[in-house]
């Protein structure tokens, strides 16, 4: 090992140590209804979140894909970007991206060393008052805003962790806010009523901003209209002010015509599958227009920006022969969009699922939406303590699929092997030797990460 390699390994180990220390804090889904701790740390740091404009994203599904699209369009416009998304697939450094790349190990360590003393001060102050320390997610929010200011970036694209009103990211005021379609998810924390959930997400809307909204359920639309009016914000809605004017399946993605408030963009290639990704592209393009004051975006920027978009773990082909697809869908609405995309883009006559979900998710709802597209299912689990027990998930799966179509495998590699065998064994010889059989691994972001690590060696 040369000196550079040794130094790199030492920095990576330090990243791991910092991550373990932060992981010992309250988990990111344990939302505390207060922004005071994050505000206090950022104030001590000189309010870095005010050093650049922010495009803020909330909604239920699609936030990370939209964030990546916005980032790509802005970078193609020669702007320096910061992107904060969650959760990560392989390394926590993915959450904080600078100019499209995960923050470097060296920059990650330096950022932590810059903010740690101030986090310790606010932790001590909060504990003395009977409150909690900053949570896992709050710490990373502070690190992201600090890293963006230090870089410095021209614009930050910031995805909420959960909800909006009490999300740690909401200490920054968005110039543009994006609301992807709001569905039921995280109901333990956000509520069971769509209007109630929408109210939490609408909490990111700021005075005088522009709000870009996907087509929404009627009760969600009403909440957003009211919130926008209250803040004097301009609301731009799919179906009212913009639309996917045309869409055609293409090799490796789709060709789109996108009609926005400023222009009609035609024959735009997006290397992602599904109508939901077309809607995501529309939201991203409209948001970039709004960021530039409502003017149309240069056609070359649009073409190159979308052509370079990647969204790992979102209907991603990770192996051929047989086809193995992985998707991070983790709620019923996400599975509906996934199902439609698979049926449209992949000519699979036999498909076997590998499913693992987190214990706090709607497993029955997820499996019920998967059932029409899967011939059989192998239930398993991600390598995470929050993952649902395989036996418990199997019982739910049997209620949905019937006993004969459900199989169990504790280990993910065994589950994929079993599913591949089942996919090839279920049809005739011609089918088994063709590309018409496949495996779909789905149910959680953590499971998607495990699959990518296992089959593509991505860590």
C-alpha positions in Angstrom: 0.0 0.0 0.0 1.4 3.4 -1.0 1.2 6.5 1.2 -1.8 7.9 -0.7 -3.7 4.6 -0.3 -2.9 4.5 3.4 -4.0 8.1 3.9 -7.3 7.4 2.0 -8.0 4.4 4.2 -7.4 6.3 7.4 -9.8 9.1 6.2 -12.5 6.5 5.3 -12.1 4.9 8.8 -12.5 8.3 10.3 -15.7 8.8 8.3 -17.0 5.4 9.6 -16.1 6.4 13.2 -18.0 9.7 12.9 -21.0 7.9 11.3 -21.1 5.4 14.1 -21.0 8.3 16.7 -23.9 10.1 15.0 -25.8 6.9 14.5 -26.0 6.6 18.3 -28.2 9.6 18.4 -32.0 9.5 18.0 -32.9 7.9 14.6 -34.0 10.1 11.7 -37.6 8.9 11.8 -37.9 10.0 15.4 -39.2 13.5 14.6 -39.0 16.1 17.4 -41.6 18.9 16.9 -39.0 21.7 17.2 -36.5 23.4 14.9 -34.8 25.2 17.8 -31.8 22.9 18.1 -30.9 23.1 14.4 -31.5 26.8 14.3 -29.3 27.3 17.4 -26.4 25.4 15.9 -26.6 27.2 12.6 -26.8 30.6 14.3 -23.6 29.8 16.1 -22.1 28.9 12.7 -23.2 32.2 11.2 -26.4 31.0 9.5 -24.8 29.2 6.6 -28.3 28.2 5.3 -28.8 31.8 4.3 -25.6 31.9 2.1 -27.3 30.6 -1.0 -30.8 30.1 -2.5 -32.6 26.9 -1.7 -34.9 24.7 -3.7 -36.8 22.7 -1.1 -38.6 19.4 -1.8 -41.3 17.5 0.0 -44.0 14.9 -1.0 -44.3 11.2 -0.6 -42.5 9.5 -3.5 -40.1 10.7 -6.1 -38.3 13.4 -4.1 -34.8 12.0 -4.7 -35.3 11.5 -8.4 -36.7 15.1 -8.8 -33.8 16.4 -6.7 -31.3 14.7 -9.0 -33.0 16.0 -12.1 -33.1 19.6 -10.7 -29.4 19.3 -9.8 -28.5 18.0 -13.3 -30.3 20.8 -15.0 -28.7 23.5 -12.8 -25.2 22.0 -13.2 -25.7 22.0 -17.0 -26.5 25.7 -16.5 -23.0 26.2 -15.1 -24.1 26.6 -11.5 -22.3 25.0 -8.5 -24.8 22.8 -6.7 -25.3 21.2 -3.3 -27.8 18.4 -2.9 -29.1 17.0 0.4 -31.2 13.8 0.1 -32.0 10.8 2.3 -31.7 8.0 3.0 -28.4 6.9 1.5 -27.9 3.7 -0.3 -24.2 2.8 0.4 -22.3 5.6 2.1 -23.6 8.4 4.3 -21.6 10.8 2.2 -24.2 10.4 -0.6 -26.6 12.5 1.5 -24.4 15.6 1.0 -23.5 16.0 -2.7 -21.4 18.8 -4.1 -21.5 19.4 -7.8 -23.3 16.1 -8.3 -20.8 13.9 -6.4 -21.0 12.7 -2.8 -19.0 14.8 -0.4 -15.4 13.6 -0.3 -14.2 11.7 2.8 -11.8 14.6 3.6 -14.5 17.2 3.2 -16.9 15.1 5.3 -14.4 14.9 8.2 -13.5 18.6 7.9 -17.2 19.6 8.0 -17.8 17.4 11.1 -14.8 18.9 12.8 -16.1 22.4 12.0 -19.6 21.8 13.4 -19.0 19.3 16.2 -18.1 21.9 18.9 -21.3 23.9 18.3 -23.4 20.7 18.2 -21.9 19.8 21.6 -22.8 23.2 23.0 -26.4 23.0 21.8 -26.7 19.4 23.0 -25.5 20.4 26.5 -27.9 23.4 26.5 -30.9 21.2 25.4 -30.1 18.4 27.9 -29.8 20.9 30.7 -33.3 22.1 29.9 -34.7 18.6 29.8 -34.7 18.2 26.1 -32.9 15.8 23.7 -29.6 16.0 21.9 -29.7 16.7 18.2 -30.9 13.7 16.3 -29.1 11.8 13.6 -30.9 13.7 10.9 -30.6 17.1 12.5 -26.8 16.6 12.7 -26.6 15.8 9.0 -28.8 18.7 8.1 -26.4 21.0 10.0 -23.4 19.4 8.2 -25.1 19.8 4.8 -25.9 23.5 5.2 -22.4 24.1 6.5 -20.7 22.2 3.7 -22.7 24.0 1.1 -21.7 27.4 2.5 -18.1 26.4 2.8 -17.9 25.0 -0.8 -19.5 27.5 -1.7 -22.5 26.5 -3.9 -24.7 28.7 -6.0 -27.8 26.9 -5.1 -28.8 24.0 -2.7 -31.4 21.4 -3.6 -32.7 20.1 -0.3 -35.1 17.2 0.3 -37.0 16.9 3.5 -36.4 13.8 5.6 -40.0 13.4 6.6 -43.1 15.7 6.4 -42.0 19.3 6.3 -43.2 21.6 9.0 -41.0 20.1 11.7 -38.4 18.7 9.4 -34.9 19.8 10.3 -34.3 21.1 6.8 -37.1 23.6 7.2 -34.8 26.1 9.0 -34.0 27.4 5.5 -36.4 29.4 3.4 -37.0 28.0 -0.1 -36.9 30.2 -3.2 -38.8 27.4 -4.9 -40.6 24.5 -3.2 -41.5 21.3 -5.0 -44.3 19.0 -3.7 -44.4 15.6 -5.3 -47.6 13.6 -5.1 -48.8 13.3 -1.5 -49.9 9.8 -0.4 -50.2 8.0 2.9 -46.8 7.1 4.4 -45.1 7.5 7.7 -48.6 7.6 9.1 -47.4 6.9 12.7 -45.7 10.4 12.6 -47.7 12.3 10.0 -51.2 11.1 10.5 -53.7 8.9 8.6 -55.7 11.7 6.9 -54.4 13.0 3.6 -55.3 16.6 4.5 -53.5 16.3 7.8 -50.4 14.8 6.0 -50.6 17.6 3.4 -50.7 20.2 6.1 -47.4 18.9 7.5 -45.8 18.9 4.1 -47.1 22.4 3.2 -45.2 23.7 6.2 -42.2 24.2 4.0 -43.9 26.9 1.9 -42.4 30.3 2.5 -43.5 33.9 1.8 -43.3 34.9 -1.8 -41.9 31.6 -3.1 -43.0 29.6 -6.1 -44.5 26.2 -5.3 -44.3 23.5 -8.0 -46.9 20.8 -7.3 -47.6 17.4 -8.9 -51.2 16.4 -9.6 -52.7 15.9 -6.1 -55.7 14.4 -4.4 -58.5 16.9 -4.0 -58.0 17.4 -0.3 -54.2 17.8 -0.7 -54.8 20.3 -3.5 -57.0 22.4 -1.2 -54.4 22.4 1.5 -51.7 23.6 -0.9 -53.9 26.3 -2.4 -54.7 27.6 1.1 -51.1 27.5 2.2 -49.8 29.2 -1.0 -52.4 32.0 -0.6 -51.5 32.5 3.1 -47.8 33.0 2.2 -48.4 35.0 -1.0 -46.7 32.1 -2.9 -47.3 31.3 -6.6 -48.7 27.8 -7.0 -47.9 26.0 -10.3 -49.8 22.7 -10.7 -49.6 19.7 -13.0 -52.8 19.5 -14.9 -53.5 23.2 -14.5 -50.4 25.0 -15.5 -48.2 22.3 -17.0 -48.4 18.8 -18.4 -46.5 15.8 -19.9 -47.7 16.6 -23.4 -46.4 13.3 -24.9 -44.5 10.3 -23.8 -43.1 7.3 -25.7 -41.1 4.3 -24.5 -37.5 4.4 -25.8 -34.5 2.1 -25.4 -33.1 2.7 -21.9 -35.8 5.2 -20.9 -38.4 7.4 -22.6 -38.9 10.4 -24.9 -41.0 13.2 -23.6 -42.7 16.4 -24.6 -43.0 18.7 -21.6 -45.3 21.7 -21.5 -44.4 24.1 -18.8 -45.6 27.7 -18.0 -42.7 29.1 -20.1 -42.3 26.7 -23.1 -43.0 23.4 -24.8 -39.9 21.2 -24.8 -40.1 18.4 -27.3 -38.3 15.1 -27.8 -36.5 15.1 -24.5 -34.8 11.8 -23.6 -34.9 10.8 -20.0 -33.0 7.5 -19.1 -35.5 6.4 -16.5 -38.7 4.3 -16.9 -42.3 5.0 -16.1 -45.0 7.7 -16.2 -44.0 8.7 -12.6 -40.5 9.6 -13.8 -42.0 11.7 -16.7 -44.0 13.6 -14.0 -40.8 14.0 -12.0 -39.0 15.4 -15.0 -41.9 17.9 -15.5 -41.7 19.0 -11.9 -37.9 19.4 -12.1 -38.0 21.5 -15.3 -40.8 23.8 -14.0 -38.8 24.3 -10.8 -35.7 25.3 -12.7 -37.7 27.7 -14.8 -39.1 29.2 -11.6 -35.6 29.5 -10.1 -34.6 31.4 -13.2 -37.4 33.9 -12.7 -40.0 32.1 -14.9 -38.1 32.1 -18.1 -37.6 29.1 -20.4 -34.5 27.0 -20.0 -32.1 26.7 -23.0 -32.9 23.6 -25.0 -29.4 22.3 -25.0 -29.3 22.5 -21.2 -32.6 20.6 -21.0 -31.4 17.9 -23.4 -28.0 17.4 -21.8 -29.3 17.8 -18.2 -31.9 15.1 -18.5 -29.8 12.8 -20.6 -27.2 12.7 -17.7 -29.7 11.9 -15.0 -29.2 8.8 -12.8 -31.4 7.6 -10.0 -29.8 4.5 -8.4 -32.1 1.9 -7.0 -35.1 3.2 -8.9 -36.2 0.5 -11.3 -32.6 -0.3 -11.9 -31.4 -3.2 -14.0 -28.7 -4.9 -11.9 -28.3 -8.2 -13.7 -29.3 -9.9 -17.0 -30.0 -13.6 -17.6 -32.2 -13.7 -15.8 -33.3 -10.1 -15.6 -33.0 -8.7 -12.1 -34.6 -5.4 -11.4 -34.4 -3.5 -8.1 -36.6 -0.7 -6.9 -36.7 1.2 -3.6 -40.6 1.5 -3.5 -41.7 1.2 0.1 -45.3 2.2 0.2 -48.4 1.1 -1.8 -48.5 4.3 -4.0 -44.8 3.7 -5.0 -45.5 0.1 -5.9 -48.4 1.2 -8.2 -46.1 3.5 -10.1 -43.5 0.8 -10.2 -45.9 -1.8 -11.5 -47.1 0.4 -14.3 -43.5 1.1 -15.3 -42.4 -2.5 -15.3 -45.4 -3.6 -17.4 -44.7 -0.8 -19.9 -40.9 -1.0 -20.2 -40.1 -4.7 -19.7 -41.6 -7.5 -21.7 -41.5 -10.1 -18.9 -43.9 -13.0 -19.2 -42.9 -14.4 -15.8 -41.8 -12.3 -12.9 -40.9 -13.4 -9.3 -40.5 -11.0 -6.5 -38.0 -10.7 -3.7 -39.7 -8.6 -1.0 -38.4 -7.2 2.3 -40.0 -4.2 4.1 -39.4 -2.2 7.2 -41.5 -3.1 10.3 -43.3 0.3 10.4 -44.5 0.1 6.7 -47.8 -1.1 5.3 -46.6 -4.5 4.3 -50.1 -5.8 3.4 -50.7 -2.7 1.2 -47.3 -3.2 -0.5 -47.9 -6.9 -1.2 -51.4 -6.3 -2.4 -50.2 -3.9 -5.1 -47.4 -6.3 -6.0 -49.6 -9.4 -6.3 -51.1 -8.7 -9.8 -47.6 -8.5 -11.4 -45.8 -11.3 -9.5 -46.1 -15.0 -10.3 -44.5 -15.9 -7.0 -42.8 -14.1 -4.2 -39.8 -14.8 -1.9 -39.9 -12.8 1.3 -36.6 -11.8 3.0 -35.2 -8.9 4.9 -32.7 -6.1 4.6 -29.7 -6.1 7.0 -31.2 -3.7 9.4 -32.8 -3.9 12.8 -35.9 -2.0 11.6 -36.6 -4.7 9.0 -39.8 -6.8 9.4 -39.3 -10.3 10.6 -39.3 -12.8 7.7 -41.8 -15.1 9.4 -44.2 -12.2 10.1 -43.9 -10.9 6.5 -44.5 -14.4 5.1 -47.8 -14.7 7.0 -49.0 -11.5 5.5 -47.8 -12.6 2.1 -49.7 -15.9 2.3 -52.9 -14.0 3.0 -52.3 -12.0 -0.1 -50.7 -14.5 -2.5 -51.9 -17.8 -1.1 -49.6 -20.5 0.4 -48.4 -22.0 -2.9 -46.9 -18.7 -4.2 -44.9 -17.7 -1.1 -41.4 -18.7 -0.2 -39.0 -17.7 2.6 -35.3 -16.9 2.6 -33.6 -15.2 5.6 -30.5 -14.3 3.5 -30.9 -11.9 0.6 -28.5 -13.8 -1.7 -30.4 -17.0 -1.1 -33.7 -15.2 -1.8 -32.4 -13.9 -5.1 -31.1 -17.3 -6.1 -34.4 -18.9 -5.2 -36.3 -16.3 -7.1 -34.1 -16.7 -10.2 -34.7 -20.5 -10.1 -38.4 -20.0 -9.7 -38.6 -17.5 -12.6 -36.8 -19.9 -15.0 -38.6 -23.0 -13.8 -42.1 -21.7 -14.1 -42.4 -21.5 -17.8 -41.6 -23.6 -20.9 -38.1 -24.2 -22.1 -38.2 -21.3 -24.6 -39.4 -18.9 -22.0 -36.7 -20.0 -19.5 -33.9 -19.5 -22.0 -35.1 -16.1 -23.1 -35.1 -12.7 -21.5 -38.8 -12.9 -20.7 -38.3 -14.1 -17.2 -37.2 -11.9 -14.4 -36.8 -11.1 -10.7 -37.9 -7.9 -9.0 -36.4 -7.0 -5.7 -38.5 -4.3 -3.9 -39.7 -3.1 -0.5 -37.2 -0.7 1.0 -34.3 1.6 0.2 -32.1 -0.5 2.5 -33.0 -3.7 0.6 -32.2 -1.9 -2.7 -28.8 -0.9 -1.3 -28.1 -4.5 -0.2 -28.9 -5.8 -3.7 -26.7 -3.2 -5.4 -23.8 -4.2 -3.1 -24.4 -7.9 -3.7 -24.9 -7.9 -7.5 -23.0 -4.9 -8.6 -20.3 -4.6 -6.0 -21.4 -1.0 -5.1 -20.4 0.0 -1.6 
